[in-house]
């Protein structure tokens, strides 16, 4: 038996990217409580890799009030749940214009398991061809740049890259390379 059982649920908010629900729960000892849960569709994180470096995107992240460098990533619009590989190819093309000849599945991440049900699939994109970016209106301030692997690691160490999914994706790549 799960240590926390849902007794009831109600949706308290919805937009094109997420819903928020409040669940009444019962714990193992019988005590009751609530959980607020952010439900978001499957996420794809894409690591476009060539010439011993990565193509990153930089955009303004409103909740932080900061511009951040990160790997291309995202979900399908209107809460759609696309197959992860299809979503990865879509996000890569949309944000960077790049088309991957090969997408290698590196693993799965739980985005923020203390508050969200969202899971992210990480893909390494290689054999890249440049096309035209097809950014959504929310991404109009986005820019892309290539960084050598040493510079990428220095950006993590210096705090220029702080996105948890970008760092988790890189860890999955390092583990894959170690065999």
Secondary structure, 3 states (H helix, E strand, C coil): CCCEEEEEEEEEEECCCCEEEEEEEEECCCCEEEEEEEECCCEEEEEEEECCEEEEEEEEECCCCEEEEECEEECCHHHCCCCHHHHHHHHHHHHHCEEEEEEEEEEEEECCCCCECCEEEEEEEEEEEECCCCCCHHHCCCEEEEEEHHHHHHHHHHCCCCCHHHHHHHHHHHHHHHC
